[in-house]
Amino acid sequence: MNNYYSQQNHGPFELIGIGDLQLEEGGTLPDCRLAVSLHGQLNAAKDNAILVPTWYSGTSKIMEQVYIGTGRALDPDKYFIICVNQIGGGLSTSPSNSNGPDFPQIRIGDDVRAQYRLLTEHFGLTSLALVVGGSMGAQQTYEWAVRYPEFVKRAAPMAGTARNTEHDFLFTETLIDAITTDPGFHKGLYHSPEQVAAGLRRHAQLWTVMGWSTEFFRTRRHQALGFASMAEFVDTFMTGYFASMDPNNLLCMAWKWQRGDVSRHTAGDLPAALGRIKAKTYVMPISHDMFFPVSDCQTEQLLISGSEFRPLQSVDGHLGLFGTDAQMVAQFDANIRELLATPVV
């Protein structure tokens, strides 16, 4: 067991069993457990529930720290906020707490079906006031809105797309290669992340290049974040962030990320898939995101009836999701507050 994924580092969360989960790729994930962080109380009408899924490498802890709080748009004094950690992320059932490199291939759809079972059977919900998530959380948000259009009243995908692009698929492949080409990886049979330190460092360097924008580098934003040099930023912040993570967990999530695609529901017809969405939807890319560019997100937004395009401005790019830009977080709050105030059927 990797202590990085402990209650001390990422809690409080509770593990809730949903039973065996049939997987889209075939086979079963036995005794699937979801790590869930709860904020606020469910009201008597059960109509104030908000689902917040997690992104690649992130857990419910960062969602709590950056996006949830009294007086915020995601206010636990008003809403029952359910943060569900994705399968494979380290807290829910994952390679690191299950069967390592023999862990089955998981799809975004498997996550969403597992979450649906959790919400309906454990919490007794019949609808969600909002689903909101960033990056892989946005992929799950789209999957929710397409798969369960009557259940989701509002949706806010942030910094992510409904169908992953070939460009993003290829870049994610380099993230995978950085890990798997490390001799210490041993086909996933390493004993600790330290054995794959070189691969995880290369992984972190690639994230540095694409996760932040070129303007982030040009304006020396790393100094505003408290790092005297880019080398210090890469070594301390980026490499330090990934160094303790389980490589098999990262690979599980990367495979899933590459194949995020709601058009699976409509034989590859993306307009038809997005046409299923009934939720009031705000599409919120980040202006300088190089993983999920604004143009890719807007192309999809135009296919969603009644949706609105609400780009978040930040030179921090994709990793502005970490909350490094207070002005961008304020834009998020303003959009979500407005969305939650919008009447829906």
C-alpha positions, 0 to 999 in steps of 0.5 A: 500500500502506497502511503501517499494515498492515505487519509493523512494526505488526502482525507477525510474521505470514506470508502463506499462499496458498490459491489462488482462492476461490469466493465465496458472493456469486458470482465468485472472489477470485483468489490469496487469501492469509491472514495467519497468526500462529502460536504454539506447536507442533503435537503429533504427534497434531495434536489441540492446535490452536486457531483464533483469528479476528479481529474488525472492525478488529483484527488477530492482533497484539491477540489475541497481546497480550491473550489469548495467553501462557505460563501463560494459557488460550491457552498456546503451551507447550501448544497450537498457536494459529493466529490468522488475519486475516479477509479484508478486514482489511488483512493478508490479501487486502483492498481496501487490498492488492488492487483497492480499491473494486472488491474483491468482497463477502465473507461470513463463510462465505468466511472460514471456508471459506478458513480450513478450506482453510488448516488442512486443506491447509497444516497437515494438521489433521483437527480443532480443539481450540477455536475462540475469537473475539470480535465478528466473531471470534464470528461466525466461531466460530459459522460454524465450529461450524455448517458443520464440526460434526465438525471443531470440538471446542470453541467459545467465541464471545465478544461476538457472535451467530450471526445479526446482529440488525436493530438491529445491522445498522442501527447498522453502517449508520451506521458505513458512512455516516460514511465514505462521506458524507465528500466525500474518500471519492470513492466509494472512490477516495481516495489515502490515509486522510488524505483521509477523515479527517473520515469516520474521525473520525465513525466513531470517535465512533460507536464511542465511543458504542456500543463503550463502555457508558453506565456506562463514561461515568458512572464516568469509566472513561476516566480510569482508562485514562489520559485526563484528559477524554473529548475527549482520549480520543476524539481520542487513543485512538478517533480515533487508533485508526481514523485510519490504517486503510483506509476500503475495508477497514472497509467490506468488514468492515462489510458482512460483519458486517451479514450474519453469519447461520448460518441461511443453512445451514438456509433461515433456521431459526436453531434448526435451524442451531444444532442442528447444533453438536456442539462443547462451547460456552461462549457469552460475551457481555460484560455491558454490550455494546450491540452484542451484548447479553447477552439476544441471546446467551442467546437463541441459547445456549439453542438449542445442545445442551449449551452453557453461558452464561458472561457476562463482567462489565465496564462497558467493554462491547464494547470490553472486548475490547481488554483494558482490564479486567484482571478481564474478561480473567481471567474469559475465561482461567478460562472457556477453561481450564475449557472446554479441560479438558472432555473431548469426543468 
